[in-house]
Amino acid sequence: MKKYNLENITFCVFARIDNKERADNLKAMVNFYRLYGENVKFIISEDGLVPKVPSIINLTENDVYTFNYNATEWKKCEGYNKCIKLAKTNTLVFNDVDAIIHPSQLLEAHSKLENEKKYGLIYPYNGLFLCTDKELKDEFIDSNYNYNILSKKVPSSVDTYNGSVTGNHQRTHLAYEINKTYNNVLIGHVNSKGGCVMGRRDNIIKCNGYNPLFKGWGYEDDEFPSRVSGFGFTVGRISGAKKPCWHLHHFDGKGSKKEHQEFYEHNRQICTEVETIIKNNKKELHNYITNWKL
């Protein structure tokens, strides 16, 4: 098995273990990157009532783990900001516990971040957000995280999909594929901003990291790239066929769409406010980010 040297990359992970599948996915994600990578480093920021992560995965000397007691809504953005402050590498990977990206894609994105100093963020996948059903996820886990189990399941309708570096592509015939399931895989999006994004730590700090004014989750993945771009940094993605982001199945009984979340309207308004500032007076962004401390 080919190993990929990930010594110049730090995985930043926010964890809220609210059901068994979430725990299974965290373990699968960590084990996958350790299996395919060398010199893998995780910074895991967990919040909740009691620490659960240390009993789910084996933390190594390369890893950093923090726990924040929290009896209310997720504090995902605060968790990511802790990771940003603790990281030692300049390339960061903000990776959901449910997301799987092939390491070759991470290294391709890292190369762009390292060589182009105006980069802020880059998505290490071509925009395809592919969601496994539970059967496929279990098969992937039982195979000892064999990536071929996933790659052979890419729906034929998007098998040659390339995406675009800027993301400003035409969906054309792909539009009707969204939210359709083919052979254990749901096509969630063709220009996704979720699951996983990478960035340059130095430039992210200039944008004051993630916006902790969000409650729970939802819309932080939309606001972050808009704000980073508003500060003049490049936001892009890699392109090419067979470079998706895989999302591992989980079900909490409530639905996982942001429209179903308790703070959906609150978060939508925050995102709209930032987008309005960028459109009307970008200079106000510097004042806006003083609303929180990184």
VEXKOL-698038 format. One record per residue (C-alpha): residue number from 0; z, x, y. Coordinates in steps of 0.25 Angstrom, whole numbers, plus 5000, padded with zeros to 4 digits. Each point is the difference from the previous one (the first is absolute). Layout:
<recs>
pos->NUM; z->Z; x->X; y->Y
...
</recs>
This chain:
<recs>
pos->0; z->5000; x->5000; y->5000
pos->1; z->4996; x->5005; y->5014
pos->2; z->5012; x->5003; y->5009
pos->3; z->4998; x->4999; y->5015
pos->4; z->5009; x->5008; y->5009
pos->5; z->5007; x->4991; y->5010
pos->6; z->5009; x->5011; y->5006
pos->7; z->4995; x->4997; y->5015
pos->8; z->5003; x->4985; y->4998
pos->9; z->5013; x->4992; y->5001
pos->10; z->5000; x->4986; y->4994
pos->11; z->5008; x->4991; y->5009
pos->12; z->5005; x->4987; y->4993
pos->13; z->5008; x->4988; y->5004
pos->14; z->5007; x->4993; y->4989
pos->15; z->5007; x->4987; y->4999
pos->16; z->5002; x->4997; y->4986
pos->17; z->5000; x->4985; y->5000
pos->18; z->4995; x->4997; y->4986
pos->19; z->4998; x->5006; y->4986
pos->20; z->4985; x->5002; y->5003
pos->21; z->5002; x->5007; y->5013
pos->22; z->5009; x->5010; y->4992
pos->23; z->4989; x->5002; y->4989
pos->24; z->4990; x->5002; y->5011
pos->25; z->5008; x->5011; y->5007
pos->26; z->5002; x->5007; y->4987
pos->27; z->4985; x->4999; y->4997
pos->28; z->4996; x->5005; y->5013
pos->29; z->5009; x->5012; y->5000
pos->30; z->4997; x->5004; y->4986
pos->31; z->4985; x->4999; y->5002
pos->32; z->5000; x->5009; y->5012
pos->33; z->5009; x->5010; y->4993
pos->34; z->4991; x->4999; y->4987
pos->35; z->4987; x->5003; y->5008
pos->36; z->5006; x->5009; y->5011
pos->37; z->5007; x->5013; y->5002
pos->38; z->5011; x->5003; y->5010
pos->39; z->5002; x->4986; y->5003
pos->40; z->5010; x->4996; y->5010
pos->41; z->5006; x->4986; y->5003
pos->42; z->5009; x->4995; y->5011
pos->43; z->5005; x->4987; y->4996
pos->44; z->5007; x->4991; y->5010
pos->45; z->5007; x->4988; y->4993
pos->46; z->5007; x->4988; y->5006
pos->47; z->5008; x->4989; y->4994
pos->48; z->5014; x->4996; y->4995
pos->49; z->5001; x->5012; y->4990
pos->50; z->4992; x->5012; y->4997
pos->51; z->4990; x->4998; y->4988
pos->52; z->4990; x->5010; y->5001
pos->53; z->5008; x->5012; y->4994
pos->54; z->5001; x->4991; y->4987
pos->55; z->4985; x->4997; y->5000
pos->56; z->4994; x->5014; y->5002
pos->57; z->5005; x->5014; y->4998
pos->58; z->5001; x->5007; y->5013
pos->59; z->4997; x->5015; y->5000
pos->60; z->5004; x->5011; y->5009
pos->61; z->4987; x->4998; y->5008
pos->62; z->5003; x->4986; y->5004
pos->63; z->5009; x->4994; y->5011
pos->64; z->5007; x->4986; y->4998
pos->65; z->5007; x->4992; y->5010
pos->66; z->5007; x->4986; y->4999
pos->67; z->5003; x->4991; y->5011
pos->68; z->5009; x->4988; y->4997
pos->69; z->4993; x->4987; y->5005
pos->70; z->5003; x->4986; y->4997
pos->71; z->4989; x->4994; y->5009
pos->72; z->4985; x->5001; y->5000
pos->73; z->4992; x->5013; y->4996
pos->74; z->5000; x->5011; y->5010
pos->75; z->4988; x->5006; y->4995
pos->76; z->4996; x->5007; y->5014
pos->77; z->5013; x->5006; y->5002
pos->78; z->5000; x->5005; y->4985
pos->79; z->4986; x->5007; y->5003
pos->80; z->5005; x->5006; y->5013
pos->81; z->5012; x->5007; y->4992
pos->82; z->4989; x->5006; y->4991
pos->83; z->4992; x->5005; y->5012
pos->84; z->5012; x->5007; y->5006
pos->85; z->5004; x->5006; y->4986
pos->86; z->4986; x->5005; y->4996
pos->87; z->4997; x->5015; y->5001
pos->88; z->4985; x->4999; y->4998
pos->89; z->4990; x->4995; y->5010
pos->90; z->4992; x->4991; y->4991
pos->91; z->5008; x->4987; y->4996
pos->92; z->4996; x->4989; y->4990
pos->93; z->5006; x->4987; y->5003
pos->94; z->4999; x->4994; y->4986
pos->95; z->5005; x->4986; y->4996
pos->96; z->5008; x->5000; y->4987
pos->97; z->4989; x->4991; y->4994
pos->98; z->4988; x->5009; y->5004
pos->99; z->4992; x->5010; y->4992
pos->100; z->4990; x->5010; y->5006
pos->101; z->4993; x->5010; y->4993
pos->102; z->5005; x->5014; y->5004
pos->103; z->4986; x->5005; y->5003
pos->104; z->4999; x->4990; y->5011
pos->105; z->5013; x->5004; y->5006
pos->106; z->4995; x->5014; y->5000
pos->107; z->4987; x->4996; y->5007
pos->108; z->5007; x->4993; y->5010
pos->109; z->5010; x->5011; y->5002
pos->110; z->4988; x->5010; y->5003
pos->111; z->4995; x->4991; y->5011
pos->112; z->5014; x->4999; y->5006
pos->113; z->5002; x->5015; y->4999
pos->114; z->4987; x->5004; y->5006
pos->115; z->4999; x->4989; y->5011
pos->116; z->5012; x->5001; y->5010
pos->117; z->4997; x->4987; y->5007
pos->118; z->5002; x->4992; y->4987
pos->119; z->5011; x->4991; y->5000
pos->120; z->4999; x->4992; y->4987
pos->121; z->4990; x->4999; y->4989
pos->122; z->4999; x->4990; y->4988
pos->123; z->4998; x->5008; y->4987
pos->124; z->4991; x->4989; y->4994
pos->125; z->4987; x->4994; y->5003
pos->126; z->5006; x->4986; y->5005
pos->127; z->5000; x->4994; y->4986
pos->128; z->5014; x->4994; y->4997
pos->129; z->5000; x->4997; y->4985
pos->130; z->5011; x->4992; y->4994
pos->131; z->5004; x->5001; y->4985
pos->132; z->5005; x->4988; y->4993
pos->133; z->5013; x->5002; y->4991
pos->134; z->4992; x->5003; y->4988
pos->135; z->4992; x->5011; y->5006
pos->136; z->5012; x->5006; y->5006
pos->137; z->5008; x->5000; y->4987
pos->138; z->4988; x->5007; y->4993
pos->139; z->4999; x->5010; y->5011
pos->140; z->5015; x->5003; y->4998
pos->141; z->5000; x->5000; y->4985
pos->142; z->4988; x->5010; y->5001
pos->143; z->5010; x->5010; y->5007
pos->144; z->4993; x->4997; y->5013
pos->145; z->4985; x->5003; y->4996
pos->146; z->4992; x->4998; y->5012
pos->147; z->4988; x->4997; y->4992
pos->148; z->5006; x->4987; y->4995
pos->149; z->4999; x->4996; y->5015
pos->150; z->4987; x->5006; y->5004
pos->151; z->4992; x->4994; y->4988
pos->152; z->5005; x->4986; y->5005
pos->153; z->4994; x->5001; y->5014
pos->154; z->4991; x->4987; y->5001
pos->155; z->4985; x->5003; y->4999
pos->156; z->4998; x->4993; y->5013
pos->157; z->5007; x->5011; y->5008
pos->158; z->4998; x->5011; y->4991
pos->159; z->4990; x->5007; y->5009
pos->160; z->5007; x->4996; y->5013
pos->161; z->5002; x->5011; y->5010
pos->162; z->5007; x->4995; y->5011
pos->163; z->4999; x->5008; y->5013
pos->164; z->5007; x->5011; y->5007
pos->165; z->5003; x->4991; y->5012
pos->166; z->5002; x->4987; y->4993
pos->167; z->4990; x->4993; y->5009
pos->168; z->4991; x->4996; y->4989
pos->169; z->4993; x->4987; y->4997
pos->170; z->5006; x->4992; y->4988
pos->171; z->4987; x->4994; y->4997
pos->172; z->5000; x->4995; y->4985
pos->173; z->5014; x->5005; y->4998
pos->174; z->5006; x->4989; y->5009
pos->175; z->5000; x->4989; y->4989
pos->176; z->5007; x->5010; y->4990
pos->177; z->5013; x->5000; y->5007
pos->178; z->5011; x->4994; y->4993
pos->179; z->4992; x->4998; y->4987
pos->180; z->5005; x->5006; y->4987
pos->181; z->4991; x->5007; y->4990
pos->182; z->5005; x->5006; y->4987
pos->183; z->5014; x->5001; y->5004
pos->184; z->4998; x->5005; y->5014
pos->185; z->5000; x->4992; y->5013
pos->186; z->4992; x->5005; y->5012
pos->187; z->5010; x->4999; y->5011
pos->188; z->4993; x->5006; y->5011
pos->189; z->4988; x->5009; y->5003
pos->190; z->5005; x->5006; y->5013
pos->191; z->5015; x->5001; y->4997
pos->192; z->5011; x->5006; y->5009
pos->193; z->5011; x->4998; y->4990
pos->194; z->5005; x->5007; y->4988
pos->195; z->4999; x->5014; y->5004
pos->196; z->4997; x->5008; y->5013
pos->197; z->5001; x->5015; y->5003
pos->198; z->5002; x->5006; y->5014
pos->199; z->5003; x->5013; y->5007
pos->200; z->5015; x->5001; y->5003
pos->201; z->4998; x->5007; y->5013
pos->202; z->4991; x->4989; y->5006
pos->203; z->5008; x->4989; y->4994
pos->204; z->5013; x->5005; y->5007
pos->205; z->4992; x->4999; y->5013
pos->206; z->4998; x->4985; y->4997
pos->207; z->5015; x->4999; y->4997
pos->208; z->4998; x->4996; y->4985
pos->209; z->5000; x->4987; y->4994
pos->210; z->5004; x->4988; y->5009
pos->211; z->5014; x->4995; y->4995
pos->212; z->5000; x->4988; y->5009
pos->213; z->4993; x->4993; y->4988
pos->214; z->5009; x->4992; y->4991
pos->215; z->4998; x->5000; y->4985
pos->216; z->4985; x->5004; y->4997
pos->217; z->4987; x->4995; y->5005
pos->218; z->4991; x->5005; y->5011
pos->219; z->5006; x->5013; y->5001
pos->220; z->4988; x->5006; y->4993
pos->221; z->4991; x->4993; y->5011
pos->222; z->5008; x->5005; y->5012
pos->223; z->5002; x->5014; y->4995
pos->224; z->4985; x->5005; y->5000
pos->225; z->4997; x->4992; y->5013
pos->226; z->5011; x->5007; y->5007
pos->227; z->4997; x->5014; y->4995
pos->228; z->4985; x->4997; y->5004
pos->229; z->5005; x->4995; y->5014
pos->230; z->5007; x->5014; y->5002
pos->231; z->4986; x->5006; y->4998
pos->232; z->5002; x->5005; y->4986
pos->233; z->4989; x->4998; y->4989
pos->234; z->5002; x->4989; y->4990
pos->235; z->4990; x->5001; y->4988
pos->236; z->4999; x->4999; y->4985
pos->237; z->4993; x->5007; y->4989
pos->238; z->4987; x->4994; y->4994
pos->239; z->4993; x->5001; y->4987
pos->240; z->4999; x->4992; y->4987
pos->241; z->5011; x->4998; y->4991
pos->242; z->5011; x->5004; y->5010
pos->243; z->5009; x->4987; y->5000
pos->244; z->5014; x->4998; y->5003
pos->245; z->5007; x->4993; y->4987
pos->246; z->5011; x->4990; y->5002
pos->247; z->5009; x->4998; y->4988
pos->248; z->5004; x->4986; y->4997
pos->249; z->5013; x->4994; y->5005
pos->250; z->5005; x->4986; y->5001
pos->251; z->5013; x->4996; y->5007
pos->252; z->4999; x->4985; y->4999
pos->253; z->4997; x->4999; y->5015
pos->254; z->4986; x->5005; y->5002
pos->255; z->4997; x->5013; y->5006
pos->256; z->4990; x->4996; y->5011
pos->257; z->5005; x->5004; y->5014
pos->258; z->4997; x->4986; y->5004
pos->259; z->5011; x->4995; y->4991
pos->260; z->5011; x->5010; y->5006
pos->261; z->5012; x->4994; y->5008
pos->262; z->4996; x->5009; y->5012
pos->263; z->4985; x->4998; y->5000
pos->264; z->4999; x->4994; y->5014
pos->265; z->5010; x->5010; y->5006
pos->266; z->4992; x->5012; y->4994
pos->267; z->4987; x->4994; y->5004
pos->268; z->5004; x->4999; y->5014
pos->269; z->5004; x->5015; y->5000
pos->270; z->4987; x->5004; y->4995
pos->271; z->4993; x->4991; y->5010
pos->272; z->5008; x->5006; y->5012
pos->273; z->4997; x->5014; y->4996
pos->274; z->4985; x->4997; y->4999
pos->275; z->5000; x->4993; y->5013
pos->276; z->5007; x->5013; y->5007
pos->277; z->4989; x->5008; y->4994
pos->278; z->4989; x->4991; y->5005
pos->279; z->5005; x->4999; y->5014
pos->280; z->5008; x->5012; y->5003
pos->281; z->5001; x->5011; y->4990
pos->282; z->5010; x->5008; y->5009
pos->283; z->5010; x->4989; y->4997
pos->284; z->5001; x->5005; y->4986
pos->285; z->5009; x->5012; y->5004
pos->286; z->5010; x->4990; y->5006
pos->287; z->4999; x->4990; y->4988
pos->288; z->5004; x->5011; y->4990
pos->289; z->5013; x->5003; y->5008
pos->290; z->5004; x->4986; y->4994
pos->291; z->5005; x->5008; y->4988
pos->292; z->5005; x->5014; y->4996
pos->293; z->4993; x->5008; y->4989
</recs>
